[in-house]
Amino acid sequence: MEIHIQIIGSILILLALVHIIFPKYFNWKLELINLSLINRQMMTTHTFFIALTVFLMGLLCISQSHSLTSTDLGKTICLGLGIFWLVRLFFQLFIYSAKLWKGKTFETIIHIFFTLFWTYMSVVFMSVYYA
């Protein structure tokens, strides 16, 4: 199970780094211009802290995979991470509109990839807890 935790950690670090391109890719300079200053700053600040949190989750998974899978505290942390990513999977499937990806090749691939990734993480983390 440790190898799965390390794989997840590596992908989470990559995901965190991808956040760097979000402002340009999503054209935030133009898209956010009509928002109030507080909403613009909340968008960029929250994106930064999401990326930081995802990066730190990845670092934890890579550097402490043994502890996460073999100690009571580690298993409890895995339960929390499993619940976190299960809720994220729920949002992927039921909160985000299918209009965002249906009929768009790149967006559909991304949607499928992240649906599989959120599922994989949820199953791995929950399996560690219940093993």
N, CA, C and O atoms as a GROMACS GRO file, in nm:
protein
  524
    1MET      N    1   0.082  -0.120   0.000
    1MET     CA    2   0.000   0.000   0.000
    1MET      C    3   0.087   0.126   0.000
    1MET      O    4   0.045   0.232  -0.049
    2GLU      N    5   0.208   0.114   0.055
    2GLU     CA    6   0.296   0.230   0.060
    2GLU      C    7   0.324   0.287  -0.079
    2GLU      O    8   0.329   0.408  -0.097
    3ILE      N    9   0.342   0.198  -0.176
    3ILE     CA   10   0.372   0.246  -0.312
    3ILE      C   11   0.256   0.329  -0.366
    3ILE      O   12   0.278   0.427  -0.437
    4HIS      N   13   0.133   0.290  -0.334
    4HIS     CA   14   0.017   0.367  -0.380
    4HIS      C   15   0.014   0.506  -0.314
    4HIS      O   16  -0.019   0.605  -0.379
    5ILE      N   17   0.050   0.511  -0.188
    5ILE     CA   18   0.057   0.639  -0.117
    5ILE      C   19   0.164   0.727  -0.181
    5ILE      O   20   0.143   0.848  -0.198
    6GLN      N   21   0.277   0.670  -0.218
    6GLN     CA   22   0.384   0.746  -0.282
    6GLN      C   23   0.345   0.792  -0.422
    6GLN      O   24   0.378   0.904  -0.463
    7ILE      N   25   0.275   0.708  -0.496
    7ILE     CA   26   0.225   0.748  -0.630
    7ILE      C   27   0.130   0.865  -0.615
    7ILE      O   28   0.140   0.964  -0.688
    8ILE      N   29   0.038   0.855  -0.521
    8ILE     CA   30  -0.056   0.964  -0.495
    8ILE      C   31   0.020   1.091  -0.460
    8ILE      O   32  -0.011   1.199  -0.511
    9GLY      N   33   0.120   1.079  -0.374
    9GLY     CA   34   0.200   1.195  -0.335
    9GLY      C   35   0.265   1.263  -0.454
    9GLY      O   36   0.265   1.385  -0.463
   10SER      N   37   0.321   1.184  -0.544
   10SER     CA   38   0.385   1.242  -0.663
   10SER      C   39   0.285   1.316  -0.751
   10SER      O   40   0.313   1.425  -0.799
   11ILE      N   41   0.170   1.255  -0.771
   11ILE     CA   42   0.068   1.320  -0.855
   11ILE      C   43   0.014   1.445  -0.787
   11ILE      O   44  -0.013   1.544  -0.855
   12LEU      N   45  -0.001   1.443  -0.655
   12LEU     CA   46  -0.049   1.562  -0.584
   12LEU      C   47   0.050   1.677  -0.597
   12LEU      O   48   0.010   1.792  -0.613
   13ILE      N   49   0.179   1.648  -0.590
   13ILE     CA   50   0.279   1.754  -0.607
   13ILE      C   51   0.270   1.812  -0.747
   13ILE      O   52   0.276   1.934  -0.765
   14LEU      N   53   0.255   1.727  -0.847
   14LEU     CA   54   0.237   1.776  -0.985
   14LEU      C   55   0.111   1.861  -0.996
   14LEU      O   56   0.112   1.966  -1.060
   15LEU      N   57   0.003   1.816  -0.935
   15LEU     CA   58  -0.122   1.891  -0.938
   15LEU      C   59  -0.104   2.028  -0.873
   15LEU      O   60  -0.154   2.128  -0.924
   16ALA      N   61  -0.034   2.032  -0.763
   16ALA     CA   62  -0.009   2.161  -0.696
   16ALA      C   63   0.068   2.255  -0.787
   16ALA      O   64   0.037   2.374  -0.794
   17LEU      N   65   0.167   2.203  -0.856
   17LEU     CA   66   0.248   2.286  -0.945
   17LEU      C   67   0.168   2.335  -1.066
   17LEU      O   68   0.195   2.444  -1.118
   18VAL      N   69   0.072   2.257  -1.111
   18VAL     CA   70  -0.012   2.298  -1.224
   18VAL      C   71  -0.093   2.424  -1.190
   18VAL      O   72  -0.129   2.502  -1.278
   19HIS      N   73  -0.120   2.444  -1.061
   19HIS     CA   74  -0.194   2.564  -1.020
   19HIS      C   75  -0.124   2.693  -1.062
   19HIS      O   76  -0.188   2.798  -1.074
   20ILE      N   77   0.006   2.686  -1.085
   20ILE     CA   78   0.082   2.804  -1.126
   20ILE      C   79   0.028   2.861  -1.257
   20ILE      O   80   0.028   2.983  -1.277
   21ILE      N   81  -0.017   2.775  -1.347
   21ILE     CA   82  -0.064   2.822  -1.478
   21ILE      C   83  -0.211   2.861  -1.478
   21ILE      O   84  -0.260   2.914  -1.579
   22PHE      N   85  -0.284   2.837  -1.370
   22PHE     CA   86  -0.428   2.866  -1.368
   22PHE      C   87  -0.463   3.009  -1.408
   22PHE      O   88  -0.550   3.027  -1.494
   23PRO      N   89  -0.399   3.111  -1.351
   23PRO     CA   90  -0.439   3.248  -1.388
   23PRO      C   91  -0.431   3.274  -1.539
   23PRO      O   92  -0.520   3.337  -1.596
   24LYS      N   93  -0.326   3.226  -1.602
   24LYS     CA   94  -0.312   3.248  -1.747
   24LYS      C   95  -0.407   3.158  -1.826
   24LYS      O   96  -0.476   3.206  -1.916
   25TYR      N   97  -0.410   3.029  -1.792
   25TYR     CA   98  -0.493   2.935  -1.866
   25TYR      C   99  -0.641   2.973  -1.861
   25TYR      O  100  -0.712   2.966  -1.961
   26PHE      N  101  -0.687   3.014  -1.743
   26PHE     CA  102  -0.828   3.049  -1.727
   26PHE      C  103  -0.856   3.197  -1.752
   26PHE      O  104  -0.967   3.246  -1.729
   27ASN      N  105  -0.752   3.267  -1.800
   27ASN     CA  106  -0.766   3.408  -1.839
   27ASN      C  107  -0.826   3.493  -1.726
   27ASN      O  108  -0.920   3.570  -1.746
   28TRP      N  109  -0.768   3.478  -1.606
   28TRP     CA  110  -0.823   3.547  -1.490
   28TRP      C  111  -0.812   3.698  -1.501
   28TRP      O  112  -0.894   3.770  -1.444
   29LYS      N  113  -0.711   3.747  -1.573
   29LYS     CA  114  -0.698   3.892  -1.586
   29LYS      C  115  -0.826   3.952  -1.645
   29LYS      O  116  -0.873   4.057  -1.600
   30LEU      N  117  -0.882   3.886  -1.744
   30LEU     CA  118  -1.005   3.932  -1.808
   30LEU      C  119  -1.129   3.881  -1.734
   30LEU      O  120  -1.225   3.956  -1.714
   31GLU      N  121  -1.127   3.755  -1.695
   31GLU     CA  122  -1.245   3.692  -1.634
   31GLU      C  123  -1.280   3.752  -1.497
   31GLU      O  124  -1.397   3.760  -1.461
   32LEU      N  125  -1.180   3.792  -1.422
   32LEU     CA  126  -1.205   3.839  -1.285
   32LEU      C  127  -1.217   3.990  -1.274
   32LEU      O  128  -1.242   4.042  -1.165
   33ILE      N  129  -1.201   4.061  -1.385
   33ILE     CA  130  -1.200   4.208  -1.381
   33ILE      C  131  -1.330   4.267  -1.326
   33ILE      O  132  -1.328   4.372  -1.262
   34ASN      N  133  -1.442   4.199  -1.351
   34ASN     CA  134  -1.570   4.251  -1.305
   34ASN      C  135  -1.602   4.218  -1.160
   34ASN      O  136  -1.703   4.263  -1.106
   35LEU      N  137  -1.517   4.139  -1.098
   35LEU     CA  138  -1.537   4.108  -0.957
   35LEU      C  139  -1.486   4.223  -0.871
   35LEU      O  140  -1.400   4.301  -0.912
   36SER      N  141  -1.541   4.230  -0.750
   36SER     CA  142  -1.489   4.330  -0.657
   36SER      C  143  -1.347   4.291  -0.617
   36SER      O  144  -1.305   4.176  -0.636
   37LEU      N  145  -1.273   4.386  -0.563
   37LEU     CA  146  -1.135   4.361  -0.522
   37LEU      C  147  -1.127   4.244  -0.424
   37LEU      O  148  -1.039   4.159  -0.437
   38ILE      N  149  -1.217   4.238  -0.327
   38ILE     CA  150  -1.212   4.130  -0.228
   38ILE      C  151  -1.234   3.995  -0.294
   38ILE      O  152  -1.167   3.898  -0.259
   39ASN      N  153  -1.326   3.986  -0.389
   39ASN     CA  154  -1.351   3.859  -0.456
   39ASN      C  155  -1.234   3.818  -0.547
   39ASN      O  156  -1.201   3.700  -0.554
   40ARG      N  157  -1.173   3.914  -0.615
   40ARG     CA  158  -1.054   3.883  -0.696
   40ARG      C  159  -0.942   3.831  -0.608
   40ARG      O  160  -0.878   3.731  -0.640
   41GLN      N  161  -0.919   3.899  -0.496
   41GLN     CA  162  -0.810   3.859  -0.408
   41GLN      C  163  -0.840   3.726  -0.338
   41GLN      O  164  -0.749   3.647  -0.314
   42MET      N  165  -0.966   3.702  -0.305
   42MET     CA  166  -1.002   3.574  -0.246
   42MET      C  167  -0.978   3.460  -0.346
   42MET      O  168  -0.931   3.353  -0.308
   43MET      N  169  -1.009   3.484  -0.472
   43MET     CA  170  -0.988   3.382  -0.576
   43MET      C  171  -0.840   3.345  -0.586
   43MET      O  172  -0.805   3.227  -0.586
   44THR      N  173  -0.755   3.445  -0.593
   44THR     CA  174  -0.612   3.417  -0.608
   44THR      C  175  -0.552   3.362  -0.477
   44THR      O  176  -0.468   3.272  -0.481
   45THR      N  177  -0.594   3.414  -0.364
   45THR     CA  178  -0.543   3.368  -0.236
   45THR      C  179  -0.586   3.224  -0.210
   45THR      O  180  -0.505   3.141  -0.169
   46HIS      N  181  -0.713   3.195  -0.233
   46HIS     CA  182  -0.760   3.058  -0.210
   46HIS      C  183  -0.694   2.958  -0.305
   46HIS      O  184  -0.666   2.845  -0.266
   47THR      N  185  -0.671   3.001  -0.427
   47THR     CA  186  -0.602   2.913  -0.521
   47THR      C  187  -0.461   2.883  -0.470
   47THR      O  188  -0.416   2.769  -0.476
   48PHE      N  189  -0.392   2.985  -0.421
   48PHE     CA  190  -0.258   2.965  -0.366
   48PHE      C  191  -0.261   2.865  -0.251
   48PHE      O  192  -0.180   2.773  -0.246
   49PHE      N  193  -0.354   2.883  -0.157
   49PHE     CA  194  -0.358   2.796  -0.040
   49PHE      C  195  -0.407   2.655  -0.073
   49PHE      O  196  -0.367   2.559  -0.007
   50ILE      N  197  -0.492   2.641  -0.173
   50ILE     CA  198  -0.529   2.507  -0.219
   50ILE      C  199  -0.406   2.438  -0.276
   50ILE      O  200  -0.378   2.323  -0.244
   51ALA      N  201  -0.331   2.510  -0.359
   51ALA     CA  202  -0.209   2.452  -0.417
   51ALA      C  203  -0.109   2.415  -0.307
   51ALA      O  204  -0.048   2.308  -0.312
   52LEU      N  205  -0.092   2.502  -0.209
   52LEU     CA  206   0.000   2.474  -0.099
   52LEU      C  207  -0.045   2.351  -0.020
   52LEU      O  208   0.038   2.266   0.014
   53THR      N  209  -0.173   2.342   0.008
   53THR     CA  210  -0.226   2.227   0.082
   53THR      C  211  -0.208   2.098   0.004
   53THR      O  212  -0.167   1.996   0.060
   54VAL      N  213  -0.238   2.101  -0.125
   54VAL     CA  214  -0.221   1.983  -0.210
   54VAL      C  215  -0.073   1.944  -0.216
   54VAL      O  216  -0.040   1.826  -0.210
   55PHE      N  217   0.016   2.043  -0.228
   55PHE     CA  218   0.160   2.017  -0.229
   55PHE      C  219   0.204   1.950  -0.098
   55PHE      O  220   0.278   1.852  -0.100
   56LEU      N  221   0.158   2.003   0.014
   56LEU     CA  222   0.196   1.947   0.144
   56LEU      C  223   0.139   1.807   0.164
   56LEU      O  224   0.204   1.722   0.225
   57MET      N  225   0.017   1.782   0.113
   57MET     CA  226  -0.038   1.646   0.118
   57MET      C  227   0.053   1.552   0.040
   57MET      O  228   0.084   1.441   0.085
   58GLY      N  229   0.095   1.597  -0.077
   58GLY     CA  230   0.183   1.515  -0.160
   58GLY      C  231   0.316   1.487  -0.092
   58GLY      O  232   0.365   1.374  -0.093
   59LEU      N  233   0.372   1.591  -0.032
   59LEU     CA  234   0.499   1.576   0.039
   59LEU      C  235   0.485   1.478   0.156
   59LEU      O  236   0.573   1.395   0.179
   60LEU      N  237   0.375   1.489   0.229
   60LEU     CA  238   0.348   1.397   0.340
   60LEU      C  239   0.340   1.253   0.289
   60LEU      O  240   0.397   1.162   0.349
   61CYS      N  241   0.269   1.234   0.179
   61CYS     CA  242   0.253   1.098   0.124
   61CYS      C  243   0.386   1.039   0.078
   61CYS      O  244   0.412   0.920   0.098
   62ILE      N  245   0.470   1.122   0.018
   62ILE     CA  246   0.599   1.071  -0.029
   62ILE      C  247   0.694   1.046   0.086
   62ILE      O  248   0.762   0.943   0.090
   63SER      N  249   0.700   1.138   0.181
   63SER     CA  250   0.801   1.128   0.286
   63SER      C  251   0.759   1.041   0.405
   63SER      O  252   0.845   0.995   0.480
   64GLN      N  253   0.630   1.018   0.422
   64GLN     CA  254   0.583   0.945   0.540
   64GLN      C  255   0.490   0.830   0.504
   64GLN      O  256   0.402   0.795   0.583
   65SER      N  257   0.508   0.771   0.388
   65SER     CA  258   0.417   0.664   0.344
   65SER      C  259   0.416   0.548   0.444
   65SER      O  260   0.310   0.489   0.470
   66HIS      N  261   0.531   0.515   0.499
   66HIS     CA  262   0.535   0.404   0.595
   66HIS      C  263   0.456   0.438   0.721
   66HIS      O  264   0.376   0.356   0.769
   67SER      N  265   0.476   0.556   0.774
   67SER     CA  266   0.403   0.598   0.895
   67SER      C  267   0.253   0.607   0.869
   67SER      O  268   0.173   0.572   0.955
   68LEU      N  269   0.216   0.654   0.750
   68LEU     CA  270   0.074   0.666   0.717
   68LEU      C  271   0.005   0.529   0.711
   68LEU      O  272  -0.113   0.517   0.741
   69THR      N  273   0.080   0.429   0.672
   69THR     CA  274   0.019   0.297   0.655
   69THR      C  275   0.037   0.204   0.776
   69THR      O  276  -0.026   0.099   0.782
   70SER      N  277   0.122   0.242   0.870
   70SER     CA  278   0.154   0.147   0.978
   70SER      C  279   0.126   0.196   1.120
   70SER      O  280   0.140   0.119   1.215
   71THR      N  281   0.088   0.321   1.136
   71THR     CA  282   0.061   0.371   1.272
   71THR      C  283  -0.086   0.410   1.284
   71THR      O  284  -0.152   0.438   1.184
   72ASP      N  285  -0.135   0.412   1.406
   72ASP     CA  286  -0.275   0.452   1.428
   72ASP      C  287  -0.297   0.596   1.383
   72ASP      O  288  -0.398   0.627   1.319
   73LEU      N  289  -0.203   0.685   1.416
   73LEU     CA  290  -0.217   0.824   1.374
   73LEU      C  291  -0.217   0.834   1.221
   73LEU      O  292  -0.300   0.904   1.163
   74GLY      N  293  -0.124   0.763   1.156
   74GLY     CA  294  -0.116   0.764   1.011
   74GLY      C  295  -0.244   0.714   0.947
   74GLY      O  296  -0.293   0.772   0.849
   75LYS      N  297  -0.298   0.607   1.001
   75LYS     CA  298  -0.423   0.551   0.947
   75LYS      C  299  -0.539   0.649   0.967
   75LYS      O  300  -0.628   0.659   0.882
   76THR      N  301  -0.539   0.719   1.079
   76THR     CA  302  -0.644   0.818   1.102
   76THR      C  303  -0.630   0.935   1.006
   76THR      O  304  -0.730   0.987   0.956
   77ILE      N  305  -0.507   0.977   0.978
   77ILE     CA  306  -0.482   1.081   0.878
   77ILE      C  307  -0.532   1.032   0.742
   77ILE      O  308  -0.593   1.108   0.667
   78CYS      N  309  -0.505   0.907   0.710
   78CYS     CA  310  -0.554   0.850   0.582
   78CYS      C  311  -0.705   0.851   0.576
   78CYS      O  312  -0.762   0.878   0.469
   79LEU      N  313  -0.772   0.823   0.686
   79LEU     CA  314  -0.919   0.830   0.688
   79LEU      C  315  -0.964   0.971   0.653
   79LEU      O  316  -1.054   0.990   0.571
   80GLY      N  317  -0.902   1.071   0.716
   80GLY     CA  318  -0.937   1.211   0.687
   80GLY      C  319  -0.911   1.246   0.542
   80GLY      O  320  -0.992   1.313   0.478
   81LEU      N  321  -0.797   1.203   0.488
   81LEU     CA  322  -0.766   1.229   0.347
   81LEU      C  323  -0.863   1.156   0.256
   81LEU      O  324  -0.904   1.209   0.153
   82GLY      N  325  -0.900   1.035   0.293
   82GLY     CA  326  -0.997   0.960   0.214
   82GLY      C  327  -1.132   1.030   0.208
   82GLY      O  328  -1.194   1.038   0.102
   83ILE      N  329  -1.177   1.079   0.322
   83ILE     CA  330  -1.303   1.153   0.326
   83ILE      C  331  -1.292   1.281   0.243
   83ILE      O  332  -1.383   1.315   0.168
   84PHE      N  333  -1.181   1.352   0.259
   84PHE     CA  334  -1.159   1.476   0.183
   84PHE      C  335  -1.171   1.451   0.033
   84PHE      O  336  -1.245   1.522  -0.035
   85TRP      N  337  -1.100   1.351  -0.019
   85TRP     CA  338  -1.100   1.325  -0.162
   85TRP      C  339  -1.229   1.260  -0.208
   85TRP      O  340  -1.265   1.273  -0.325
   86LEU      N  341  -1.299   1.191  -0.121
   86LEU     CA  342  -1.432   1.138  -0.155
   86LEU      C  343  -1.532   1.252  -0.175
   86LEU      O  344  -1.614   1.248  -0.266
   87VAL      N  345  -1.524   1.352  -0.089
   87VAL     CA  346  -1.609   1.471  -0.106
   87VAL      C  347  -1.571   1.544  -0.235
   87VAL      O  348  -1.658   1.593  -0.306
   88ARG      N  349  -1.442   1.551  -0.264
   88ARG     CA  350  -1.398   1.614  -0.390
   88ARG      C  351  -1.452   1.538  -0.511
   88ARG      O  352  -1.491   1.598  -0.610
   89LEU      N  353  -1.453   1.405  -0.503
   89LEU     CA  354  -1.511   1.323  -0.608
   89LEU      C  355  -1.660   1.352  -0.624
   89LEU      O  356  -1.709   1.362  -0.737
   90PHE      N  357  -1.731   1.365  -0.514
   90PHE     CA  358  -1.873   1.399  -0.518
   90PHE      C  359  -1.894   1.530  -0.594
   90PHE      O  360  -1.983   1.540  -0.678
   91PHE      N  361  -1.813   1.630  -0.564
   91PHE     CA  362  -1.823   1.759  -0.634
   91PHE      C  363  -1.794   1.742  -0.783
   91PHE      O  364  -1.861   1.803  -0.867
   92GLN      N  365  -1.694   1.660  -0.815
   92GLN     CA  366  -1.659   1.636  -0.955
   92GLN      C  367  -1.778   1.580  -1.032
   92GLN      O  368  -1.803   1.617  -1.146
   93LEU      N  369  -1.851   1.489  -0.967
   93LEU     CA  370  -1.960   1.419  -1.035
   93LEU      C  371  -2.094   1.491  -1.028
   93LEU      O  372  -2.174   1.481  -1.121
   94PHE      N  373  -2.120   1.564  -0.919
   94PHE     CA  374  -2.256   1.615  -0.898
   94PHE      C  375  -2.267   1.767  -0.882
   94PHE      O  376  -2.378   1.820  -0.888
   95ILE      N  377  -2.159   1.837  -0.863
   95ILE     CA  378  -2.165   1.982  -0.844
   95ILE      C  379  -2.121   2.055  -0.970
   95ILE      O  380  -2.190   2.145  -1.018
   96TYR      N  381  -2.005   2.018  -1.025
   96TYR     CA  382  -1.960   2.080  -1.150
   96TYR      C  383  -2.058   2.042  -1.261
   96TYR      O  384  -2.098   1.926  -1.272
   97SER      N  385  -2.093   2.137  -1.342
   97SER     CA  386  -2.184   2.113  -1.454
   97SER      C  387  -2.114   2.034  -1.564
   97SER      O  388  -1.997   2.059  -1.595
   98ALA      N  389  -2.186   1.940  -1.623
   98ALA     CA  390  -2.133   1.863  -1.736
   98ALA      C  391  -2.112   1.954  -1.858
   98ALA      O  392  -2.039   1.918  -1.950
   99LYS      N  393  -2.175   2.071  -1.857
   99LYS     CA  394  -2.156   2.166  -1.967
   99LYS      C  395  -2.009   2.211  -1.978
   99LYS      O  396  -1.964   2.255  -2.083
  100LEU      N  397  -1.936   2.199  -1.868
  100LEU     CA  398  -1.796   2.240  -1.866
  100LEU      C  399  -1.706   2.146  -1.946
  100LEU      O  400  -1.598   2.186  -1.988
  101TRP      N  401  -1.750   2.022  -1.968
  101TRP     CA  402  -1.663   1.926  -2.035
  101TRP      C  403  -1.727   1.849  -2.150
  101TRP      O  404  -1.656   1.805  -2.241
  102LYS      N  405  -1.858   1.832  -2.148
  102LYS     CA  406  -1.924   1.753  -2.255
  102LYS      C  407  -1.904   1.818  -2.391
  102LYS      O  408  -1.924   1.938  -2.409
  103GLY      N  409  -1.864   1.734  -2.487
  103GLY     CA  410  -1.844   1.782  -2.624
  103GLY      C  411  -1.711   1.852  -2.646
  103GLY      O  412  -1.685   1.903  -2.755
  104LYS      N  413  -1.627   1.855  -2.543
  104LYS     CA  414  -1.495   1.919  -2.553
  104LYS      C  415  -1.391   1.812  -2.522
  104LYS      O  416  -1.383   1.761  -2.409
  105THR      N  417  -1.311   1.777  -2.621
  105THR     CA  418  -1.220   1.664  -2.606
  105THR      C  419  -1.124   1.680  -2.489
  105THR      O  420  -1.118   1.593  -2.402
  106PHE      N  421  -1.049   1.790  -2.485
  106PHE     CA  422  -0.950   1.809  -2.378
  106PHE      C  423  -1.017   1.810  -2.241
  106PHE      O  424  -0.970   1.743  -2.149
  107GLU      N  425  -1.125   1.884  -2.227
  107GLU     CA  426  -1.194   1.895  -2.099
  107GLU      C  427  -1.253   1.761  -2.055
  107GLU      O  428  -1.256   1.730  -1.936
  108THR      N  429  -1.301   1.681  -2.152
  108THR     CA  430  -1.354   1.549  -2.119
  108THR      C  431  -1.244   1.458  -2.069
  108THR      O  432  -1.264   1.383  -1.973
  109ILE      N  433  -1.128   1.462  -2.132
  109ILE     CA  434  -1.014   1.382  -2.088
  109ILE      C  435  -0.974   1.422  -1.945
  109ILE      O  436  -0.950   1.336  -1.861
  110ILE      N  437  -0.968   1.551  -1.921
  110ILE     CA  438  -0.934   1.601  -1.786
  110ILE      C  439  -1.039   1.557  -1.685
  110ILE      O  440  -1.005   1.513  -1.575
  111HIS      N  441  -1.167   1.568  -1.722
  111HIS     CA  442  -1.276   1.527  -1.633
  111HIS      C  443  -1.263   1.379  -1.598
  111HIS      O  444  -1.275   1.342  -1.481
  112ILE      N  445  -1.239   1.295  -1.696
  112ILE     CA  446  -1.227   1.151  -1.673
  112ILE      C  447  -1.102   1.122  -1.589
  112ILE      O  448  -1.108   1.042  -1.495
  113PHE      N  449  -0.990   1.186  -1.622
  113PHE     CA  450  -0.867   1.165  -1.545
  113PHE      C  451  -0.889   1.197  -1.398
  113PHE      O  452  -0.855   1.117  -1.310
  114PHE      N  453  -0.946   1.315  -1.370
  114PHE     CA  454  -0.963   1.354  -1.230
  114PHE      C  455  -1.071   1.273  -1.159
  114PHE      O  456  -1.061   1.249  -1.039
  115THR      N  457  -1.172   1.230  -1.230
  115THR     CA  458  -1.271   1.140  -1.170
  115THR      C  459  -1.202   1.011  -1.126
  115THR      O  460  -1.225   0.962  -1.015
  116LEU      N  461  -1.118   0.957  -1.212
  116LEU     CA  462  -1.044   0.835  -1.178
  116LEU      C  463  -0.943   0.861  -1.065
  116LEU      O  464  -0.927   0.778  -0.975
  117PHE      N  465  -0.876   0.976  -1.070
  117PHE     CA  466  -0.776   1.008  -0.967
  117PHE      C  467  -0.842   1.029  -0.831
  117PHE      O  468  -0.792   0.978  -0.731
  118TRP      N  469  -0.953   1.103  -0.824
  118TRP     CA  470  -1.021   1.124  -0.696
  118TRP      C  471  -1.071   0.989  -0.642
  118TRP      O  472  -1.066   0.963  -0.522
  119THR      N  473  -1.119   0.903  -0.733
  119THR     CA  474  -1.165   0.770  -0.691
  119THR      C  475  -1.049   0.688  -0.637
  119THR      O  476  -1.059   0.627  -0.530
  120TYR      N  477  -0.938   0.687  -0.711
  120TYR     CA  478  -0.818   0.613  -0.669
  120TYR      C  479  -0.772   0.658  -0.531
  120TYR      O  480  -0.746   0.574  -0.444
  121MET      N  481  -0.762   0.788  -0.510
  121MET     CA  482  -0.716   0.838  -0.380
  121MET      C  483  -0.812   0.800  -0.269
  121MET      O  484  -0.771   0.757  -0.162
  122SER      N  485  -0.941   0.815  -0.296
  122SER     CA  486  -1.041   0.782  -0.194
  122SER      C  487  -1.030   0.635  -0.154
  122SER      O  488  -1.030   0.602  -0.035
  123VAL      N  489  -1.020   0.547  -0.253
  123VAL     CA  490  -1.011   0.403  -0.226
  123VAL      C  491  -0.882   0.370  -0.152
  123VAL      O  492  -0.885   0.294  -0.055
  124VAL      N  493  -0.770   0.424  -0.197
  124VAL     CA  494  -0.642   0.392  -0.132
  124VAL      C  495  -0.642   0.440   0.013
  124VAL      O  496  -0.610   0.364   0.104
  125PHE      N  497  -0.677   0.567   0.035
  125PHE     CA  498  -0.673   0.619   0.172
  125PHE      C  499  -0.770   0.546   0.263
  125PHE      O  500  -0.737   0.517   0.378
  126MET      N  501  -0.890   0.518   0.215
  126MET     CA  502  -0.988   0.447   0.298
  126MET      C  503  -0.942   0.302   0.323
  126MET      O  504  -0.963   0.248   0.432
  127SER      N  505  -0.879   0.242   0.224
  127SER     CA  506  -0.827   0.104   0.241
  127SER      C  507  -0.720   0.099   0.347
  127SER      O  508  -0.713   0.003   0.424
  128VAL      N  509  -0.635   0.201   0.353
  128VAL     CA  510  -0.531   0.204   0.456
  128VAL      C  511  -0.597   0.206   0.594
  128VAL      O  512  -0.555   0.134   0.684
  129TYR      N  513  -0.698   0.288   0.609
  129TYR     CA  514  -0.765   0.299   0.740
  129TYR      C  515  -0.833   0.168   0.779
  129TYR      O  516  -0.824   0.123   0.894
  130TYR      N  517  -0.901   0.108   0.683
  130TYR     CA  518  -0.980  -0.011   0.715
  130TYR      C  519  -0.903  -0.142   0.704
  130TYR      O  520  -0.959  -0.249   0.727
  131ALA      N  521  -0.773  -0.135   0.668
  131ALA     CA  522  -0.692  -0.257   0.656
  131ALA      C  523  -0.657  -0.315   0.793
  131ALA      O  524  -0.589  -0.417   0.801
   0.00000   0.00000   0.00000
